[in-house]
Amino acid sequence: MPVPPELIEILRCPKCKSTVELKPDNSALKCTNAECSLVYPIKDDIPVMLIEEATVEKA
């Protein structure tokens, strides 16, 4: 079961407080702030919104 759109709407990046968006392959949530660009993994259909678990993905 994918992450519900209602949940994505209320989630924010823990580092910069910007919105996040679902990656096309549904594997992670990416911060929309270009300077931050942290990507938070989704494990077992649960977003892991921990800065320590995030990776950086520049556009």
C-alpha positions, -999 to 999 in steps of 0.1 A, spaced: 0 0 0 16 33 -11 19 63 12 -15 81 12 -15 115 -5 -31 130 26 0 120 46 24 135 20 5 168 22 12 172 59 48 158 60 76 183 61 114 179 58 127 177 94 158 197 84 144 228 66 107 224 71 99 225 33 73 202 17 83 168 4 71 150 -27 69 113 -36 96 101 -60 82 86 -93 93 51 -82 75 54 -48 107 45 -30 113 78 -11 101 113 -3 123 141 -16 125 176 0 114 202 -25 139 228 -13 167 228 -39 193 238 -13 184 209 10 175 181 -14 173 154 12 157 121 2 139 101 29 135 64 23 102 46 25 105 12 42 76 -12 45 53 16 33 64 39 61 83 71 54 115 72 75 117 110 83 150 109 101 178 132 89 203 105 98 186 81 74 183 106 45 205 109 15 213 139 -6 201 140 -42 208 171 -62 186 177 -92 
